[in-house]
Amino acid sequence: MILAAAAAAMAASLCAEDPTWRDKPFAATSCPQVYSIHGNVPTDHALDIVFLPAGFTESELDVFRCGVALTLQSMLSRPPFDSWACSINAWRIDLATPHSFSPPASCGTASCIRTPPVWSDADRTAQCAALAPPPRGTPMGDPSAPACLTLALDAEGCPPGATSCRVIWPTAAGLQRAWRLAACAPAFDIVVIVVNAGDWAGGGAADMNPPLTVVTLNGVSADRTRGRLLAHELGHALGLLDEYQDGYPDASGAPVFHANRNIAKLGVSPPWKDLCGAAGCAQVLRCPTVKQPAELPGVGLWQGAFYSTCDYFRASQDCSMQDPDEEFCPACVAYTSKLFEDMGMKRCGP
């Protein structure tokens, strides 16, 4: 853990891991490593996000701090989050680990990227200096009473059953520690673990309590790319499903399908049918042969989604849940907006 500057000299005596940490609730007053980095709205009517680092040593924490600030800022400029940014709170917890994250050399038949996405000090300094508020954020709690918790948020690349370097997930111990540490923040609806790895990798799950997102800082040095991965994986934590047609890169099995979100099963009326217009949802078919309507629909039934070429439909040709370079499609925007409304969040844009 990173101590307040005044207490740094005491690190050697304070930084012994407490074997009873699992039995102790963490209070904000004992967690000076918590920083408010966005929003200041009542937590019961907000989307509350907590960012945690995994595999960042003390000398690398500035990369984590700046990377989170830039990535969050970029994501909040993308629809639908831009329309709800005024009702989103975000906190960052600075927690150093003794060793950098070490992904495997390969996963399945692919070679994994081992070098973290570190950009030059000059570029990072210039980009972070332009941020408001500063990347360090606003301290929460009492800095004069630091708590020292040497709890590495263990994550592993290519976990058992995976066949892709793009799968990074916490270990069982890492999950326990992440959720306990997230309690240092005033509130949390979603926990985001940022892993110090260079590959475009991560994951997200809405079926956990609380929902979890894992991302790397891939693409952080360029405005066009720095928010794309977080938006995609945060979409999962909110309940959105992958729209990929390729098989799921984990031999242990694909996630559970949920109806009434952004994917429709073959032969079932889609939840976005009202977005298709009076003529109904035109179909763009791929099975058994490719068949397209005379005019491709902006919103319709595009065959191929949820790791299947034939069995599921998505709403649009392009979407962040299929290609993170794209924006969210209208069906995903409608789903997340309805979710935010149900949470009592206030819309601040169209």
C-alpha positions, 0 to 999 in steps of 0.5 A, a space after each residue: 500500500 502507498 502511505 501518505 507522504 508524511 508516513 512514508 518513512 514508517 513503511 517498514 514498521 507498518 507494512 506487515 500484512 494483517 492475517 485477520 484482514 478478512 474479518 475486519 471492515 475497512 472504514 474510510 477514516 482508515 483508508 487514506 489511499 482512497 481518492 475521489 476522482 469524479 463526481 460528488 452526487 448522493 451515492 444512492 442516486 448515482 453509479 458508483 465506481 471504484 478503481 483498483 490497481 493490480 500489478 503496479 509497483 510503487 514506482 509505477 503508481 503514477 502510471 496507474 493514477 494518470 491512466 485511470 484519470 485519462 481513461 475515465 475522462 475518455 469513457 465519460 465522453 462516449 455515449 451513453 455515459 456522456 448523458 449520465 456523467 453528472 450522476 456518476 461517482 468514481 474513486 481510485 484506491 492506490 495500492 502498490 504491489 511488490 512485483 509488476 504483473 507478469 503475464 504468461 509468454 503465450 496462451 493457446 496458440 497466441 503470444 502474449 504481450 508482456 510489456 505494459 503500455 508505458 508512454 514517455 514521461 514527457 507525454 504523460 506529464 503533458 497529458 496529466 497536467 491538462 486534467 481537471 481535477 488533478 490525477 491524484 484526486 481528492 483524498 478521502 478520510 484522515 491522512 494522519 491515520 494511514 492504514 497499511 495493507 500489503 494485499 496484492 490484488 492477484 490477477 492472472 493472464 490466461 487463467 485455467 481454461 482460457 485460450 486467449 491472451 485477452 482473458 485476464 481475471 483475478 484469482 480467488 484470493 484477488 477477488 476477496 481482497 478487491 471487494 474488501 478493499 473497495 469497501 474503503 470507498 464511500 460506496 461502490 456499485 462496480 469494481 474496476 481492476 486495472 491490470 498493469 499489462 500491455 495487451 488489450 485484455 480484460 473482462 466484465 461480469 454483471 452476475 457477481 455481487 458487486 459487478 466486476 470489470 477488469 481492464 488494462 491501460 491498452 491505448 491510454 496514450 491516444 485520445 481515440 483509443 484510451 476509453 474504448 476498453 473500459 466502455 466495453 468492459 463496463 458495459 458487461 458489468 451493467 449487463 450487456 452481452 458480447 456481440 462477437 460471432 467467434 467462439 468464447 475464448 475460454 474452454 470452461 464455457 461461455 457466459 450465461 445468456 440473458 434475454 431483454 438486453 442487447 442480444 435476441 435469440 433466433 425466433 424471439 422478438 427482440 427487446 429493441 423492436 420499438 427502435 426499428 420503426 413501423 415496418 418492423 426489424 429488417 433481417 440481415 441473415 448469414 445462415 444458411 447463406 448471406 441474405 441482405 435487405 435492399 437497404 441495410 437497417 440502422 437498427 434491425 436483426 443482424 444475425 451473428 452475436 453472443 459467440 455464434 454465427 447463426 443462433 443470435 441476433 444483434 441490433 446493429 451492424 456496428 457496436 462497442 460490444 462487438 468492436 470497442 472502437 465503435 460507439 454503443 448501438 441504439 439498443 445498448 444505449 436504450 438498455 443502459 439508459 433504462 438501467 440508469 433511470 431505474 437506479 434514480 440517476 439524473 440525466 445531464 444530456 440528451 
